[in-house]
């Protein structure tokens, strides 16, 4: 998603550029020739990654060979640190400048990566304000560019139009269910969300449920889990579905920040494999898991993770979010505080500025 925005901004400023990389359908549509499809490599946790090692290695080898055979004017690495930092070593050997956009979460775990980044990366572009100081202390050339979602998150149709399109009743409350964007996430999380939806319906008859399908997911996976439950799946309507819901139950990740920017009260949920969770408890340095709460430094929206993510707990909090006007007001006030910390927008253009400066600086050094 973020790579596609950068690709469009690059091609707008430098129309003759050729872009190659690893991404998904949005990057392909934005003009990037894909050496690998991210939908086949996106996993959560070290144990889950083992089954994808063959695919990941094949993609890595293709990208590394392309870099070595035809060194790029610049490389933009986006998150995905276990893959990208290995690739950075190969890129570094070609002399191409490396711009790392969207930092690995060194503030949460594996802080030692900062030193590796200092050796390999030409410019680090961070999207959270507190990250800048971490890298500056380590001697990394870093810039806070703001969060790209500020430029992207907005509804595309009116509430009346959205409700009419999907035959929702304007007089009845709507709850959004967002179980994640990866298949394994959905299998861990969606069954509990379906049970929670049933409990909500018993306590608040007439409640309607909408599930915005993440890009790259197979609809049949959702339908198999949902079965005959009255949950409406919508495609390419995520921001409308969230904005016009009274409350949202959201898997931890980017969607929690999107929900906050759209102003909808949310409860953050998550569940992963027990082995990964057990390992994570020893490695993670954070006491909060939702990015909204991490940025603000306190639990401004409720979190239910792993064993705490039970249908009755999820439904109880969702009903509170739907009915408690004071709680809704408090959460939205914190959302405004969050928005003020995320920069001033035009993030993709700032990334292109950094890429252009890195290329020009490299050319000057070569000539010198």
Number of C-alpha atoms within 10 A of each C-alpha: 15 18 22 20 19 22 23 20 21 23 17 12 13 12 10 9 13 14 17 20 22 21 23 20 16 17 24 19 12 18 17 22 15 18 17 20 18 17 17 14 19 16 19 14 14 12 12 16 14 11 12 14 12 12 13 19 12 13 20 19 13 13 21 19 12 16 20 13 10 10 17 19 18 18 24 21 23 18 15 13 18 10 14 17 20 13 18 25 16 17 25 18 12 14 14 21 25 24 24 27 23 22 22 23 15 16 15 15 15 13 14 9 16 21 13 13 23 18 14 22 23 22 22 26 22 21 21 18 17 13 20 20 14 16 21 14 9 13 14 21 15 22 21 21 26 22 23 21 19 18 14 15 18 16 17 13 12 12 16 12 12 18 17 12 9 12 10 18 14 13 8 12 18 23 26 27 27 27 29 25 20 19 17 15 18 22 17 17 21 22 16 21 25 21 18 22 26 21 18 24 16 11 12 13 12 14 19 20 24 22 23 21 22 19 17 15 15 12 14 9 12 19 14 9 14 18 10 8 13 15 19 18 18 16 12 12 17 24 20 22 27 32 24 23 21 22 27 28 26 26 27 23 17 15 21 26 22 21 26 23 21 19 23 25 28 28 23 25 28 24 22 18 15 11 12 15 15 11 12 14 11 9 12 15 14 11 13 16 19 27 17 26 21 15 16 14 11 12 15 19 21 17 22 20 18 15 9 14 19 16 18 17 12 25 23 14 19 23 17 14 23 20 13 10 11 9 15 19 13 13 20 19 13 17 23 13 12 18 15 9 15 19 18 14 16 17 23 23 18 18 22 21 15 20 23 17 14 20 19 14 12 18 13 10 9 9 6 6
